[in-house]
Amino acid sequence: MQEKSRRKIIMVDDVGFLLLSAKERLKERYEIFPATSAETLFGILENIEPEIILLDINMPNVDGYETIQKLKADSRFADIPVIFLTSKSDKDSLIKGKNLGAVDFITKPFTDAVLIESIEYQLDPKKREHNKPLILAVDDNPSILKAVNSILNQQYTVRTLTNPEKLQGLLKVLTPDLFLLDCKMPILHGFDLIPIIRGFKKHEETPIIFLTSEGTVDYISTAISQGASDFIIKPINKDVLLEKIALHLGDFVMKRRIRSFE
């Protein structure tokens, strides 16, 4: 493979020999620019435009979390995909990284095959679009559904349904990864839809988040006891919606988007 055809990638890790080893092993596919610190990373970014940044989380002085925040805050670098390299495999750490903008996680130690798979996935727009988590929002108010779609459609594939009576039929041909259900709708309420959803074996544990204007303790307790995973009070707050979806899709993220996770 000729030099000009190699994709430019910055790899950030405070362990120098890992960087040199990766650069040597992957040189036929990628042009790896090694950086042992966040400071070095930003220095390299002044001179080259990478297609991917591979970023270690555990680094002295400035860690990966702080580094990605600085990247996303700079319009010049905000759109560069960041893949975390990490020994942290707990769900909270992974969700934190996703909320900060990481597109994938590779758990150390990893193989070349795992690293290449993750990089190539990010370089293939069609593959990324196909693998977005699917969210089904059910609400009889089209304005609510339009707002939900506007908030979520960059990160997720969103399907909407204004007629809850069609849900059972839809679930025979569609497999959402998370449901957003309005509580109060004509004929069928959100409470009525829970047993319909749970009646499908594939959805026995699929997250269900209620959208509701009823925020009383008794009301929420009833929703949880009947199978809801969480609730969001209307009017919908964008940050709350994104945070709760990321939280409840944690298992999905780990299975479908995190490589080499046990």
Summary of the structure (lengths in Angstrom):
residues: 262
radius of gyration: 21.1
end to end distance: 34.0
largest distance: 65.8
contacts: 802
relative contact order: 0.11
helix: 44%
strand: 20%
